[in-house]
Amino acid sequence: MPQPAPGLWNFRLLSQHTLNGFGGMGEGLAIQVARDGRRVLWCAHESAPKNFTAVDVTNPREPRVVVQTELPQPYMRSNSLELTGDILCVAYQTRNPGQQPAGFEVFDISRPEAPRSISFFDCSGPWSRGVHQLWFCDGEYVHLAAGAADFQPRDAKDDQCYRIISLKNPSKPVEVGCWWMPGTREGDAEAPPVRHTAPALDSGFRAHNTNVYPQRPDRCYLGYLDAGMFILDIADRARPKVVSRWDNSPPYPGFTHTVLPLFERDLLVVSDESVRDNGEDWAKLVWILDNRDERNPIPISTCPMPPLRDFAGRGGRFGAHNLHENVPLPTCWFSDQVIVGTFFNGGLRAFDIADPYAPREVAHFVPEAPRGSPVGSVQINDVFIDERGVVYTVDRHTGGLYVLEMEF
């Protein structure tokens, strides 16, 4: 079957907002239903000077910025955020180890126009850059990919482990557990992992997405970059332990990003992340795994991608990145039949996985390069779909927010 031309196919563009000229967006999107009934989309920025932006999307055809905040330092990024009710958690990562503030901040957003800081959990230290990603969906625990003051990695690229923070009292976050890949910390009895042989593709053995769902609150589905993915037993949060590991690299080029469990179907959807321009680290794919035996996940297919030649020369990255993660909140759209993911200059793409052995593309959105893009192309970075079926996706550099409807 011929590949549909780049552009808009089975999505309808409702609106775009460049967020007051600060359209470089990270990997954090979350919907709040405010006390006055407004629907507010909270968006993390990719880099300084902005921290996060809140957008009124009650009418998705007319998004309006409610508030836009500044980062405390120019060497920081607030790449990730999540919320439960009126409590917002924002990740802070610094450019270099040892810089501050590095950790996550907790805000009261009951008045969206005036976010109020209520606590800060410090993850700084001589070897730490703070928090890259966080997961906060149950109102009780924040799951982090983070450094720590006492975590000294054997290799600087392995500087972020999995940490569990109790937020039962939002004004006093408390760590209750942590885990790292054995062999990556100074003092470990285990041997260090074998580095990837191509230096440009040695991205590190460290935690990335830390997904935990109410269907299995005793499991963390953990992307761990060059180590692949882990399923962790966290029934005892103070002592996480490995259930299984699946790793596609080598021969694939690493950077396992997200693990999305589809519980009713005994499947896992696992995305890699492209981190090199012009397809230099191809192939970065979305994998479907049979998880009937969670001790031994088995890959059974990948989501189809257009030819590398169609996108590698467009500028910037091309390949998989974020997925719509079926976040367990009432404001989130859920599907275990359709996977929606971001692919940088390959845009936003949707796949029907009703037959998990033969996924098929059913929609894509590949906009023109946004004005001022430093790489000369769109770089679609993250996606969130609300329970109405409204799709929010963002550009990594200048394009800001795109709001769409699904037509499939």
C-alpha positions as CSV (number, residue, x, y, z in Angstrom):
1,M,0.0,0.0,0.0
2,P,1.5,3.4,-0.9
3,Q,2.6,5.6,2.0
4,P,0.4,8.6,2.3
5,A,2.1,11.9,1.5
6,P,3.5,13.9,4.4
7,G,1.0,16.5,5.8
8,L,-2.3,16.0,7.4
9,W,-4.0,12.6,7.2
10,N,-6.9,11.5,9.4
11,F,-6.2,14.3,11.9
12,R,-7.9,17.7,11.8
13,L,-5.9,20.8,12.9
14,L,-8.0,22.9,15.2
15,S,-5.5,25.5,16.3
16,Q,-1.8,26.3,16.9
17,H,-0.4,28.6,19.5
18,T,3.3,29.6,19.7
19,L,3.0,30.4,23.4
20,N,3.9,34.0,23.3
21,G,7.1,33.3,21.2
22,F,8.4,30.7,23.6
23,G,7.4,27.6,21.6
24,G,10.2,25.2,22.5
25,M,8.4,22.5,24.4
26,G,9.5,19.5,26.4
27,E,7.9,16.2,27.5
28,G,5.3,17.3,30.0
29,L,1.6,17.8,29.1
30,A,-1.3,17.5,31.6
31,I,-4.9,18.6,31.8
32,Q,-6.5,20.2,34.8
33,V,-10.2,20.8,35.2
34,A,-10.1,24.0,37.3
35,R,-12.6,24.8,40.0
36,D,-14.4,27.2,37.8
37,G,-14.8,24.6,35.1
38,R,-12.1,25.7,32.7
39,R,-9.9,23.1,31.1
40,V,-6.2,24.1,31.5
41,L,-3.3,22.4,29.7
42,W,0.0,22.6,31.6
43,C,3.0,22.4,29.4
44,A,6.7,21.9,30.3
45,H,9.3,23.9,28.3
46,E,12.4,22.3,26.7
47,S,14.8,24.9,28.0
48,A,15.3,28.3,29.6
49,P,14.1,30.9,30.1
50,K,10.5,29.6,30.6
51,N,9.6,27.0,33.2
52,F,6.0,26.0,32.4
53,T,3.0,27.5,30.6
54,A,-0.7,27.0,31.3
55,V,-3.1,27.2,28.4
56,D,-6.9,27.5,28.6
57,V,-8.2,24.9,26.1
58,T,-11.8,24.9,27.1
59,N,-12.4,25.8,23.5
60,P,-9.7,23.9,21.7
61,R,-10.1,26.1,18.6
62,E,-9.1,29.2,20.7
63,P,-6.3,28.3,23.1
64,R,-5.3,31.1,25.4
65,V,-2.3,31.4,27.7
66,V,-3.3,31.7,31.3
67,V,0.2,31.9,32.9
68,Q,3.8,31.5,31.8
69,T,6.6,31.2,34.4
70,E,10.3,31.7,34.5
71,L,13.0,29.3,35.5
72,P,15.2,30.3,38.4
73,Q,18.5,29.8,36.4
74,P,19.4,29.9,32.7
75,Y,21.2,26.5,33.0
76,M,18.0,24.7,33.9
77,R,15.2,22.9,32.1
78,S,11.8,21.7,33.3
79,N,11.5,18.9,30.9
80,S,8.7,17.0,32.7
81,L,5.5,17.7,34.7
82,E,2.5,15.9,36.0
83,L,-0.5,16.8,38.1
84,T,-3.2,15.2,40.2
85,G,-6.2,17.5,41.0
86,D,-4.7,20.9,41.9
87,I,-1.2,19.6,42.8
88,L,1.4,20.1,40.0
89,C,4.9,18.5,40.2
90,V,7.6,20.0,37.9
91,A,11.0,18.4,37.2
92,Y,14.2,20.5,37.3
93,Q,17.4,19.3,35.6
94,T,20.5,21.3,35.3
95,R,23.0,21.5,32.5
96,N,25.9,20.2,34.6
97,P,26.3,18.1,37.7
98,G,26.5,20.1,41.0
99,Q,24.4,23.0,39.8
100,Q,21.3,24.0,41.8
101,P,18.3,24.0,42.0
102,A,18.1,20.4,40.9
103,G,15.1,18.3,42.0
104,F,11.3,18.8,41.6
105,E,9.0,21.5,42.8
106,V,5.4,21.1,44.0
107,F,2.8,23.7,43.2
108,D,-0.8,24.5,44.3
109,I,-2.5,25.3,41.0
110,S,-6.1,25.8,42.5
111,R,-5.8,29.3,40.9
112,P,-4.2,28.6,37.6
113,E,-3.3,32.2,37.1
114,A,-1.2,32.1,40.3
115,P,0.7,28.9,40.8
116,R,1.9,28.7,44.4
117,S,5.0,26.8,45.4
118,I,4.4,24.6,48.4
119,S,7.6,22.5,48.5
120,F,10.8,21.5,46.8
121,F,12.5,18.1,46.8
122,D,16.3,18.5,46.4
123,C,18.0,16.0,44.2
124,S,21.2,18.0,43.8
125,G,24.7,16.7,44.5
126,P,28.3,16.6,43.2
127,W,27.3,14.0,40.5
128,S,23.7,15.0,40.0
129,R,21.9,17.0,37.4
130,G,18.5,16.6,39.2
131,V,15.3,15.2,37.7
132,H,14.8,14.4,34.1
133,Q,11.3,12.8,34.2
134,L,8.6,12.3,36.8
135,W,5.3,10.4,37.1
136,F,2.6,11.6,39.5
137,C,-0.9,10.2,38.9
138,D,-2.2,8.7,42.2
139,G,-1.8,11.8,44.4
140,E,0.5,9.8,46.7
141,Y,3.8,9.0,45.1
142,V,6.1,10.7,42.6
143,H,8.2,8.3,40.6
144,L,11.5,10.0,39.3
145,A,14.3,9.5,36.9
146,A,16.8,11.5,39.0
147,G,20.2,11.9,40.5
148,A,20.9,12.1,44.2
149,A,23.5,13.6,46.5
150,D,24.9,10.2,47.4
151,F,24.6,8.5,44.0
152,Q,28.1,8.5,42.4
153,P,28.0,6.8,39.0
154,R,30.9,4.9,37.6
155,D,30.3,6.6,34.3
156,A,29.0,10.2,34.2
157,K,26.4,9.1,31.6
158,D,24.7,6.8,34.2
159,D,23.8,9.6,36.6
160,Q,20.1,9.1,37.0
161,C,18.4,6.2,38.9
162,Y,14.8,5.4,39.8
163,R,13.5,7.1,43.0
164,I,10.1,6.9,44.7
165,I,9.0,9.9,46.7
166,S,6.0,10.0,49.0
167,L,3.8,13.1,48.5
168,K,1.1,12.2,50.9
169,N,2.0,15.5,52.6
170,P,2.7,17.7,49.6
171,S,4.5,20.2,51.8
172,K,7.0,17.5,53.0
173,P,8.1,15.1,50.2
174,V,9.9,12.1,51.6
175,E,11.9,9.4,49.7
176,V,10.7,5.9,50.3
177,G,12.7,3.9,47.9
178,C,15.2,3.8,45.0
179,W,16.8,1.4,42.5
180,W,19.5,1.6,39.9
181,M,21.0,-0.9,37.4
182,P,23.5,-3.0,39.3
183,G,27.1,-2.1,38.4
184,T,26.4,1.5,37.5
185,R,27.2,3.0,40.9
186,E,30.6,3.3,42.6
187,G,30.9,0.6,45.2
188,D,28.6,-1.9,43.5
189,A,29.7,-5.5,43.8
190,E,28.5,-6.1,40.2
191,A,30.7,-5.4,37.2
192,P,29.9,-2.3,35.2
193,P,27.8,-2.8,32.0
194,V,29.5,-3.0,28.7
195,R,29.4,0.4,27.0
196,H,27.9,0.7,23.5
197,T,30.8,0.6,21.1
198,A,30.0,3.6,19.0
199,P,30.9,6.6,21.2
200,A,28.2,8.8,19.6
201,L,25.6,6.2,20.6
202,D,26.8,5.6,24.2
203,S,23.9,7.4,25.8
204,G,24.1,5.9,29.2
205,F,22.6,3.3,31.5
206,R,20.1,5.4,33.4
207,A,16.4,5.7,34.2
208,H,14.0,7.6,31.9
209,N,10.3,7.1,32.0
210,T,9.0,5.6,35.3
211,N,5.4,4.5,34.6
212,V,3.2,3.1,37.4
213,Y,-0.5,2.2,36.9
214,P,-3.4,1.5,39.2
215,Q,-4.0,-1.9,37.5
216,R,-0.6,-3.0,38.9
217,P,0.5,-0.6,41.6
218,D,3.1,-3.1,42.5
219,R,4.9,-2.7,39.2
220,C,7.1,0.0,37.6
221,Y,7.5,-0.1,33.9
222,L,10.9,1.5,33.5
223,G,12.7,2.8,30.4
224,Y,16.4,2.6,31.0
225,L,18.1,4.0,27.9
226,D,21.0,1.8,26.8
227,A,19.9,-1.0,29.2
228,G,16.5,-1.4,27.5
229,M,13.5,-1.7,29.8
230,F,12.8,-3.2,33.2
231,I,9.7,-4.4,34.9
232,L,10.2,-3.8,38.6
233,D,8.3,-5.2,41.5
234,I,7.7,-2.3,43.8
235,A,5.2,-3.9,46.2
236,D,7.8,-3.1,48.9
237,R,8.7,0.4,47.7
238,A,11.8,0.5,49.9
239,R,13.2,-2.5,48.0
240,P,12.3,-2.5,44.3
241,K,13.5,-5.7,42.6
242,V,13.7,-6.8,39.0
243,V,11.0,-9.0,37.5
244,S,12.4,-8.9,34.0
245,R,14.5,-7.0,31.5
246,W,14.2,-6.6,27.7
247,D,16.9,-5.0,25.7
248,N,17.1,-4.5,22.0
249,S,20.6,-3.0,21.9
250,P,22.9,-4.1,20.5
251,P,22.2,-4.5,17.7
252,Y,19.8,-1.6,17.8
253,P,21.2,1.8,18.9
254,G,19.7,2.1,22.4
255,F,17.9,4.9,24.3
256,T,14.8,3.0,25.4
257,H,12.4,5.7,26.4
258,T,8.9,4.7,27.4
259,V,7.2,1.4,28.4
260,L,3.4,1.5,28.0
261,P,1.6,-1.6,29.4
262,L,-1.7,-2.7,27.9
263,F,-3.0,-4.8,30.8
264,E,-6.1,-6.4,29.3
265,R,-4.1,-7.5,26.2
266,D,-0.9,-8.7,27.9
267,L,1.1,-6.4,25.7
268,L,3.8,-3.8,26.2
269,V,4.4,-0.9,23.8
270,V,8.0,0.3,24.0
271,S,9.5,3.4,22.3
272,D,13.1,4.2,21.6
273,E,14.2,7.9,21.3
274,S,16.0,9.3,18.3
275,V,18.8,11.5,19.7
276,R,20.9,12.2,16.6
277,D,20.1,14.5,13.7
278,N,19.5,13.3,10.1
279,G,18.7,9.8,11.1
280,E,22.3,9.0,12.2
281,D,21.0,6.7,15.0
282,W,18.3,5.0,12.9
283,A,16.4,2.8,13.5
284,K,14.4,4.3,16.5
285,L,11.1,2.4,16.6
286,V,8.0,1.6,18.5
287,W,8.0,-2.0,19.5
288,I,5.1,-4.3,20.5
289,L,6.0,-7.0,23.1
290,D,4.0,-10.0,24.2
291,N,3.9,-9.8,28.0
292,R,1.8,-12.9,28.8
293,D,4.7,-14.0,30.9
294,E,6.1,-10.9,32.5
295,R,9.3,-12.7,33.3
296,N,10.0,-13.0,29.6
297,P,8.6,-10.2,27.4
298,I,9.0,-11.1,23.7
299,P,9.0,-8.6,20.7
300,I,6.4,-9.6,18.1
301,S,6.3,-6.5,15.8
302,T,7.1,-2.8,15.3
303,C,4.9,0.0,14.2
304,P,5.5,0.8,10.5
305,M,7.6,3.8,9.6
306,P,8.0,5.7,6.4
307,P,11.3,5.2,4.6
308,L,14.3,6.9,6.2
309,R,15.2,8.6,2.9
310,D,11.9,10.6,3.1
311,F,12.8,12.3,6.4
312,A,16.5,12.0,7.2
313,G,17.4,15.0,5.0
314,R,14.7,17.3,6.4
315,G,16.8,18.6,9.3
316,G,16.8,17.6,13.0
317,R,15.9,14.3,14.4
318,F,13.8,11.5,12.8
319,G,12.5,8.5,14.7
320,A,10.4,7.5,17.7
321,H,10.2,9.5,21.0
322,N,7.1,9.9,23.2
323,L,3.8,8.0,23.3
324,H,0.4,8.9,24.6
325,E,0.7,6.9,27.8
326,N,-2.9,6.2,28.9
327,V,-2.2,8.3,32.0
328,P,-4.6,6.9,34.7
329,L,-6.5,10.1,35.3
330,P,-10.2,11.0,34.3
331,T,-8.9,13.7,32.0
332,C,-7.0,11.3,29.8
333,W,-8.2,9.3,26.7
334,F,-7.6,5.6,26.9
335,S,-7.0,3.1,24.1
336,D,-5.4,-0.3,24.0
337,Q,-6.2,-0.6,20.2
338,V,-4.6,2.7,18.9
339,I,-1.1,3.9,19.7
340,V,-0.2,7.6,19.1
341,G,3.4,8.7,19.2
342,T,5.7,11.5,18.2
343,F,8.5,11.2,15.7
344,F,10.3,14.6,15.6
345,N,10.4,15.6,11.9
346,G,8.2,12.6,11.1
347,G,5.5,14.3,13.0
348,L,2.7,12.7,15.0
349,R,1.6,9.2,14.0
350,A,-1.2,6.9,15.0
351,F,-1.2,3.1,14.6
352,D,-4.0,0.5,14.8
353,I,-2.6,-2.5,16.8
354,A,-5.8,-4.5,16.9
355,D,-3.7,-7.2,15.4
356,P,-0.5,-6.8,17.4
357,Y,1.5,-8.9,14.9
358,A,0.6,-6.4,12.1
359,P,0.3,-2.8,13.3
360,R,-0.8,-0.4,10.6
361,E,-0.6,3.3,10.4
362,V,-4.0,5.1,10.4
363,A,-3.2,8.8,10.7
364,H,-0.3,11.3,10.7
365,F,0.3,15.0,11.2
366,V,3.5,16.4,9.8
367,P,3.3,20.2,9.8
368,E,5.6,22.6,7.9
369,A,8.8,23.8,9.6
370,P,7.8,26.4,12.3
371,R,9.1,29.9,11.8
372,G,12.5,30.2,13.4
373,S,13.2,26.5,13.7
374,P,17.0,26.1,14.2
375,V,17.0,22.8,12.4
376,G,14.7,23.8,9.5
377,S,12.0,21.3,10.3
378,V,9.2,20.5,12.8
379,Q,10.4,18.4,15.8
380,I,7.2,17.0,17.3
381,N,8.2,16.1,20.8
382,D,5.3,15.1,23.0
383,V,1.6,14.2,22.8
384,F,-1.4,14.0,25.2
385,I,-5.0,13.2,24.3
386,D,-7.8,14.3,26.7
387,E,-10.9,12.3,27.4
388,R,-12.8,14.3,24.8
389,G,-10.4,12.9,22.1
390,V,-8.7,16.3,21.7
391,V,-5.1,15.8,20.8
392,Y,-2.3,18.2,22.1
393,T,1.1,17.9,20.6
394,V,4.1,20.2,20.8
395,D,7.3,21.2,18.9
396,R,10.7,21.0,20.5
397,H,12.0,24.3,19.3
398,T,9.7,27.1,18.2
399,G,6.3,25.7,17.0
400,G,4.6,25.6,20.4
401,L,1.3,23.9,20.7
402,Y,-0.8,22.2,18.0
403,V,-4.4,21.1,18.9
404,L,-6.0,18.4,16.7
405,E,-9.0,16.1,16.4
406,M,-8.8,12.5,15.4
407,E,-10.7,11.4,12.3
408,F,-10.2,7.7,12.5
